């Protein structure tokens, strides 16, 4: 379980960058801000996450019992799902923006 959590977490980094770079392209570039690539967007996402305070991260890494593995794994999967949902809604908003 811990290995799968690690794989999902690492795989989620470029996914996060992809989603942020697309949302950036759709909503900030038309305002005159320069576009960013995926890895730059990963840095922006990490910065925003750090500013937000890494809420809930202490719960994900405090694995003490057998059930905490499942919580950590579902947390990593939830992160991937949430960025996908953000991308979907961003695309929907974009359809009405112009």
Secondary structure, 3 states (H helix, E strand, C coil): CHHHHHHHHHHHHHHHHHHHHHHHHHHCHHHCCCCCCHHHHHHHHHHHHHHHCCCCHHHHHCCCCCCHHHHHHHHHHHHHHHHHHHHHHHHHHHHHHC
